[in-house]
Amino acid sequence: MIEELELLVGQLRGVDHLYRNEGYSHCVPFFEHIFVKEIMTWQNAQKFCREHHDDLSTVNKVEALQLSSNPENKNAYFWIGLHMIFNNLENWSWSRGEDQKTDYWDIQEPNNAVEKCGCVSRHTAKLHNAMCIHYFPFYCMEVFKPILVRSRFNINIQKNLYNKKI
């Protein structure tokens, strides 16, 4: 049973963080990335994602690597939900407003304040900035409701593991 639970927990993708609140652990949020082959500008891709899913994808380093290896994507780049704010190469934000790190820029990126939209290079799985008028395929994200797990159950599992008699 413990192995099955560990396998299930290992399969949950998109868990941003765990936090404790009165005996519960909250996994927030659970989501899926959906590849859209049709090429669009960043703004049109964002509009499409907001109409058909939730928004353009927010991705971390690991997800950028996974999405870059999608055999359906033949383009060199794909849009994600990253965009520049305040016309400053130092200030980037995610389309949905998440506080996700952007510490996986490619060498010499971001490199031009005119290039205000974020994409991922399929070849390096790193972030690039690009002009928002370019046409790339993109990833949308579908966000699911939070999952509640009683933390007392987790504590009991740990106690059972440590209290085994040898």
N, C-alpha and C positions, 0 to 999 in steps of 0.2 A: 504494500500500500504506500509506504514512504517513497519507494522508487517511482511509482506511478505519479505521485504528487510532485516529486522533483522534476520528472519529465514534463509534466504539464506546465509547471512554473517556468521551466527552461524554454518551452515553446511560446510563451507569451512574449510578443514583440510589442514595442512601442510603449513600454512602461517608463515614463520619465523619472519618477521618483516614488519612494515609499515614505509615508509618514504615519506616525502613531497618533491616535486620538481616542481616548476612553475605551481601550480594549480592542480597537480595530486597526487594521492596516489598510490603507486605501491605495490602490494601484490606479494612477491617473496619468494619462488616458490610455486606452488600448486602441490601436489604429492599424490600418492597412494602407499600403501604397499601391496605387493603380496606375499602370503605365498607359499613356495615351500616345499612339503613334502619330496622330495628325500633328503636323507642325504649325505652330502659331507664334505670335509675338508673346512676350511675357504677360502683358495686360490681358490679351485675349485668352491666354492659357489660364490666368487667374480667374477671369470671368467664367470660363467653361467649368473649372473646378468648383467654383462657388455655386453654380447652377445645378451641377450634376452630382457633386460629392460634398466635401466640406471646404477644402481650400487646396492651394498648391502645397506640396509636401514640405514638411520640416524634416530635415535629416541630420543625423549625427555621422561621425566618421565611418562607423561600421555599416550603417545603412547606405551611405554613399558608395561604399565598396560593393555591397550587395546589388544595389540598383544599377551600378555600372556594368555588372556582369550579365545583365539581361540580354539574352541572344536576340530578342525581338527588336532591340534598339540598334540600328545600324549607323546612327548619326554620331558625330564626334562629341557633341554636347547635348545636355537635356536641362530644361528649366526645372527649378525647384522654387520654393516660396521665399527666397532670400532677396532683399532689395536694400539699396542704400538710402539712408535718411540724412537730412540736413546737408546734402551735397558734399559729404565728407567721407573720404575713403576709410576712415576709422570707425564710422557708424553704420552698422548694418542691422537690419531687423527682419524677423520672419513675418510672413503674410498674416498668420494667425496671432501674432504677438507673443509667441513662446519665448522663453529665456533659454534658448539652445545655443551652445557654444559654436563659434565659427572659427575654430583654431586649426582648421585643416585646409588652408588656402594653398594653392600650388605655388611654386617658386615664382617670385616677382608678381604675385597677385595679392590683393587687387591693385591694378596699375594705372587706372585712368578714370578720373572723376566723371567723364561723360558716359562711362559704362556703368549704369546704375542698377542693373539686374543681375541676380546670381544664378549661375548654372554650375553643373558638374561636368568635368571632362571625363568622358567614358574611358579614356586610355589611362588616366592617372588616378581617377576616383577622387580628385581634389576639386575644391571650389575655384571658380573663375568668375570675374565680373565681365559682363558683355552689354552691348547696347540693347536696350529693351525692344528695339524694332527688329532684331534678328528673329528668324523663324527656326524653332527647335521643337522636338517632341518634349513631353513633360510628364511629371508624376503628380497626380492628385492624391490627397489622403482622405480616407473615410474614417471618421472618429466614432468610436463606440462608447457606450455608457461605462462609467467607472465600475470596477469590480471590488466588492467588499470582502475581506477575509478576516475572520476572528484571529487576533494575534495570540490568544490563549492557546489555540490549537498548535501554533508554531512553537510556543514555549513548551507544551507537553511533548512534542516530538523531540525537542532538544533534550529535555529531562530524560526521556526514555533512552536516547542515544548515549548520554553520559552516565546513566545509572546501571548500565549493563555490568553484570558480575563476570569477572574473568577467572 
